[in-house]
Amino acid sequence: MTVNVREHEFIAVSHKNGIATVTLNRPDVRNAINDQMRSELIDAFEKVGTDRTVRAVILTGTGKGFCSGGDVSGMRARLEVPAGEVAFNGWTRQRSTHRGVAVIHGLSKPVIAAVNGAAFGLGLDMALACDFIIAAEGAKMAMSFIKRGLVSDGGGMYFLPRRVGLARAKELILTGRVVEPEEALGIGMIDRISPANTLIDDAQLWAEQLSAGSPAAIALTKAILDKTFESSDEAIFALGREAQAICYTTAEHRSSVEAFLNKTSA
């Protein structure tokens, strides 16, 4: 059964079989992100992150687009403020942007981006912040910041090289060219392609599979793997020791061992 929760104007949240689907909901502008939507997105992810009935999260968009990026009307307003305020206002907004990306990336549960249409600029950055990406056939993706005279400010310069390699990330960011699902899958930008009409169902099934294990083991594994490229082998070994000690105490580990022993002794 799917349960819809209405708490926000531009973000919709529904629950089904332990999976929360967070939907960007400004279809008239292809889910472009404005300040209110960003705040609502942070709130939605913080709530599903602390909800113990939620085992995994799907991020998707309403209508024809996943997310077309930052709201251009907000960019226009930025140009109209006094010159002396532009830099500090931008710094403040960037802090909010990075908090939004961090709450997606840092969630202790598996997060799947179900890219249902165009994912440009900040929209693609947000998808890359997720653990996994499944894209609908016909979806289009672009690191389009260069087209606006901007740099990738939503984590893309961190996440994209980890998926596709440094040289290819530079090429995609510096050209801002459109990438279609087949190429994106081939270079590792995304993980799966789905027919558009089954995208959410396919993401739901995948989320259920990814989250079937111990929540504690999943959360600890995610936290350690996300540090792998910045850490030494000994640092990862140390984190693994600490995590395993915690796992030894969990109900899931105890019940699994007991079930195994009972089965083999029968």
C-alpha positions in Angstrom: 0.0 0.0 0.0 1.3 3.5 -0.9 0.8 6.2 1.7 1.2 9.8 0.5 2.3 12.5 3.0 1.4 16.1 2.2 3.6 18.5 4.2 5.3 20.7 1.5 4.3 22.7 -1.5 7.0 21.6 -3.9 8.1 18.3 -2.5 5.8 15.2 -2.3 6.7 12.2 -0.1 5.0 8.7 -0.3 5.7 5.4 1.4 5.4 1.9 0.1 6.8 -1.3 1.6 9.4 0.5 3.7 10.6 2.7 0.8 10.0 6.4 0.8 9.7 8.2 -2.6 10.7 11.9 -2.5 9.3 13.7 -5.5 10.4 17.1 -6.8 7.0 18.7 -7.6 7.3 21.9 -9.7 6.4 20.3 -13.1 5.6 23.7 -14.7 9.3 24.5 -14.6 10.6 20.9 -14.9 11.2 20.9 -11.2 13.8 23.7 -11.2 15.1 24.3 -7.6 14.2 27.5 -5.9 15.0 28.5 -2.3 11.7 27.2 -0.9 12.0 23.9 -2.7 15.5 23.4 -1.5 14.4 23.9 2.1 11.5 21.5 1.7 13.8 18.9 0.2 16.2 19.2 3.1 13.3 18.8 5.5 11.9 15.8 3.7 15.2 14.0 3.6 15.9 14.7 7.3 12.5 13.2 8.2 12.9 10.0 6.2 16.4 9.7 7.4 15.2 9.5 11.0 12.1 7.4 10.3 12.9 3.9 11.3 10.1 2.5 9.1 11.9 3.8 6.0 14.6 1.4 4.8 15.6 3.2 1.5 14.7 6.3 -0.5 13.9 7.0 -4.1 14.4 10.6 -5.5 12.4 11.4 -8.6 10.5 14.2 -10.4 7.0 15.0 -11.4 6.1 15.4 -15.0 8.5 15.3 -18.0 11.7 16.4 -16.1 13.7 15.1 -13.2 15.1 18.5 -12.4 16.2 21.2 -14.9 18.6 22.7 -12.4 18.5 26.0 -10.5 15.6 28.3 -11.0 16.6 30.9 -13.7 14.2 33.5 -12.1 16.3 33.2 -9.0 19.4 33.9 -11.1 17.7 37.0 -12.5 16.9 38.2 -9.0 20.6 37.7 -8.1 21.7 40.1 -10.8 19.4 42.8 -9.5 20.7 43.1 -6.0 23.4 45.8 -5.1 26.8 44.8 -6.3 28.2 44.8 -2.8 25.7 42.1 -1.7 26.1 39.7 -4.5 29.1 37.7 -3.1 27.8 37.3 0.4 24.2 36.4 -0.8 25.8 33.8 -3.1 27.9 32.4 -0.3 24.8 32.0 1.9 22.8 30.4 -0.9 25.7 28.0 -1.6 25.7 26.9 2.0 22.0 25.9 1.6 22.7 24.2 -1.7 25.5 22.1 -0.2 23.4 21.2 2.9 20.8 19.9 0.5 23.3 17.8 -1.4 24.9 16.6 1.8 21.6 15.4 3.3 21.0 13.3 0.2 24.6 11.9 0.0 24.9 11.4 3.8 21.7 9.5 4.4 22.3 6.3 6.2 20.0 4.4 3.9 20.3 3.5 0.2 19.2 6.4 -2.0 18.3 5.8 -5.7 17.8 8.6 -8.2 15.0 7.6 -10.6 15.7 10.0 -13.4 12.4 10.3 -15.3 13.4 13.1 -17.7 15.8 15.9 -18.1 18.5 16.2 -15.3 20.5 19.3 -16.0 22.9 21.3 -13.9 22.0 21.1 -10.2 19.5 18.4 -11.1 22.2 16.1 -12.3 24.4 17.0 -9.3 21.6 15.9 -7.0 21.2 12.6 -8.9 25.0 12.0 -8.7 24.7 12.6 -4.9 22.5 9.5 -4.6 24.0 6.1 -4.2 22.5 4.7 -7.4 21.0 6.1 -10.6 18.3 4.5 -12.7 17.3 6.5 -15.8 14.2 6.2 -18.0 14.7 5.5 -21.7 14.8 8.9 -23.4 16.0 10.8 -20.3 18.7 13.4 -21.0 21.5 14.5 -18.7 23.9 17.4 -18.8 26.4 19.2 -16.6 25.0 22.4 -18.1 26.6 25.0 -15.7 29.1 26.1 -18.3 26.2 27.3 -20.5 25.4 29.9 -17.7 29.0 30.9 -17.0 29.0 28.9 -13.8 30.8 26.0 -12.2 29.2 22.8 -11.0 28.2 23.9 -7.5 26.1 20.9 -6.3 28.8 18.3 -5.7 29.2 17.3 -9.4 32.9 18.1 -9.3 33.2 15.6 -6.4 30.8 12.9 -7.5 31.2 12.8 -11.3 35.0 11.9 -11.4 34.3 9.1 -9.0 31.8 7.6 -11.4 33.4 8.3 -14.8 37.1 9.1 -14.1 38.7 12.5 -14.1 39.4 13.2 -17.8 35.8 12.2 -18.8 34.4 14.3 -16.0 36.3 17.3 -17.2 35.0 16.8 -20.7 31.4 16.5 -19.6 31.6 19.6 -17.3 33.6 21.8 -19.7 31.3 21.1 -22.7 28.0 20.8 -20.8 26.9 18.5 -23.6 23.8 16.3 -23.3 24.3 12.6 -22.4 21.6 10.1 -23.2 21.0 6.9 -21.1 22.9 4.5 -23.3 26.1 6.5 -23.2 25.6 7.3 -19.5 25.4 3.6 -18.7 28.4 2.8 -20.8 30.6 5.3 -19.0 29.3 4.6 -15.5 27.4 7.8 -15.0 24.3 5.8 -14.3 23.7 2.2 -13.2 20.5 1.1 -14.9 18.1 2.0 -17.7 14.4 1.4 -17.4 11.3 1.8 -19.6 9.7 5.1 -18.7 6.4 3.5 -17.8 8.0 1.1 -15.2 10.8 3.4 -13.9 9.3 3.9 -10.4 8.3 0.3 -10.1 11.8 -0.8 -11.1 13.3 1.6 -8.7 11.0 0.4 -5.9 12.0 -3.2 -6.5 15.7 -2.3 -6.5 15.3 -0.3 -3.3 13.7 -3.2 -1.6 16.5 -5.5 -2.6 19.2 -3.0 -1.5 17.6 -2.4 1.9 16.7 -6.0 2.8 19.8 -6.4 5.0 20.5 -5.2 8.6 19.9 -1.4 8.7 22.9 -1.0 11.0 25.2 -2.9 8.7 23.9 -1.0 5.7 24.4 2.4 7.4 27.9 1.6 8.6 28.9 0.1 5.2 27.7 3.3 3.4 29.5 5.6 5.8 32.8 3.7 5.4 32.6 3.2 1.6 32.0 6.9 1.1 35.4 7.6 2.7 37.3 5.0 0.7 38.9 7.3 -1.9 40.0 9.9 0.6 41.4 7.4 3.2 44.3 5.1 3.6 43.9 1.3 3.8 44.7 1.3 7.5 42.0 4.0 8.1 39.4 1.9 6.3 40.5 -1.2 8.3 40.1 0.7 11.5 36.7 2.0 10.6 35.7 -1.6 9.6 36.8 -2.9 13.0 34.7 -0.4 14.8 31.7 -1.0 12.6 32.0 -4.8 13.0 32.1 -4.5 16.7 28.8 -2.6 16.6 27.3 -5.2 14.2 28.1 -8.0 16.7 25.6 -6.4 19.1 22.7 -6.0 16.7 19.5 -8.1 16.8 19.9 -8.9 13.1 23.3 -10.5 13.6 22.3 -12.5 16.6 19.1 -13.8 15.0 21.0 -14.7 11.8 23.6 -16.7 13.7 21.0 -18.4 15.8 18.9 -19.3 12.8 22.0 -20.7 11.0 23.1 -22.8 14.0 19.6 -24.1 14.6 19.3 -25.1 10.9 22.7 -26.9 10.8 22.2 -28.7 14.1 18.7 -30.0 13.1 
